[in-house]
Amino acid sequence: MMLFYQTRSHFHKTVDLPNTTCSHCNNRGTLKMHLMQHYTWMFGPIMPNNKYALIQCAVCETKMPNTLWTKELDAIYKQEKKALKTP
């Protein structure tokens, strides 16, 4: 017996980061944190997996890897992740 499944990402919400500066284009207040979650999918969502975030600049559209996040960005991420409800 074979089972086919996928992993898909689900978008939860976007958080504006008005007090941060983009490290690529040096514009202040243009970063947005997109909160996402992976799901195991087989004819519909079966099992939720890990939650994660992407930070992207609205001007230059570069994505900031989590290795370049400051302590403030990491604290905001942990706070928002804790408040996020799994559907």
PyMOL commands that set and color helices and strands:
alter all, ss='L'
color gray80, all
select helices_A, chain A and resi 66-68+71-83
alter helices_A, ss='H'
color red, helices_A
select strands_A, chain A and resi 6-17+31-41+45-57+63-64
alter strands_A, ss='S'
color yellow, strands_A
deselect
rebuild
show_as cartoon
